[in-house]
Amino acid sequence: MSKTQSHIRAQSKAAGKEGKQEVSLSRNRRLDAVTKSGSRATEIERSGNPKLLEKAAQRLGDRRSSQKVLQVPQSDMGLAAAAMRKKEVHGTVKNMSGSKRRSV
């Protein structure tokens, strides 16, 4: 499935100038973006589907970065926070523009 331009833009912004996009995880999975130092992992999920939000939270949980960020549209922030709690992943849920954030 191809990615939208807004997803690609958000991925690039999350990785930073020298960070990496589409970082490999175990079991043939990929994480959207990791900063150069590896301290911040970001997963972008725009669908609003609770099952897909849980999968994104699980991918973040499998990464050993100290800062884990799940980036979603503002209307899905509550669902994303619930998905992170369900998967017992501690981190931040933020909207696509970064103007609002919620610690989980």
N, C-alpha and C positions, 0 to 999 in steps of 0.2 A: 504494500500500500504506500503510495507516495505521500510525502509530507507537504503541507501547505506552506506558502511563503511566510505567513506569520509564525508558524512553528519553527521554521528554519531561522528566522530573524531572532526569535526568543532564545533559541539554542545557541546561536552565535554570541548574543549578548551575555548569556549566563556563563559561557566558557571564558569570556574575556579575550584579550589580545593573543595570549600565548597558551590558553587552555586547550583542552581536547573536547571534541564532540564525538558522539557515538562510541563511548568507551565500552570495551568488552567486559562482560560479567560471565560467571560460570553458566553452564547449561545453555549456551548459545543465545544469551540475552545481552542487551545493550542498554547503557544508561545514557541519557541525552547529553549531559555536559559535566565536565569536571574542570576546575580551575588549574592553573599551572602547578601550584603547590600541592594540589590534590586534597586540600582541606575542605573544599565545598563541592558537594555533588548536587546537581540539579536535575530533576525529572519534570518534564512538561507534559501535562495531560489535559487536552481541550475538550474531550468528549462529554464529560459530565456523567458517564456511566459508572455506577458504584463499583462494579466488578473490575473495570479497567483502572479506576482510582486505587483499588486495593492492590492490583498488580504493580502499579507504579510505586506505591508505598513499599511493597515488598522488595522491589529492585533497589530502592534507596536504602532499605534496611540491610541489604546484602553488601553494601559498600561500606568500607571502614573510615570514611571521611568524618571529620568531627562536626561539620555543618551539613545538614541534609535539608534540601529545599524542594518542596512540591509546588510547582507553579501552575495555577488553574485560572479560568475565568472567575470574576468576582462572584457571580451567582452560584458557583460550585464550591466556594471556600468551606462552607459548613460540611458538605459531603466529603471533601478531601480531608478535613480535620478528623472526621469520624473514621475514615478509612485508615489514616495513620494511627489513630488510637487502637483500632481493631487489630492491626498488624504489629502493635507495640513498637512503633518507630518514633523516636523523638526527633523533632526538627521544626521546620517552619513551613507554613502554608502561606503563599503570597499570590496576589492577583497578577494578571499578565503585565500590567504596567509597573508593578512594584510599589504602588502607592499605599496599599494595605497589606498587612502581614499579621499572622496569628501563630503564636508558639504552641506547639503540641508536645 
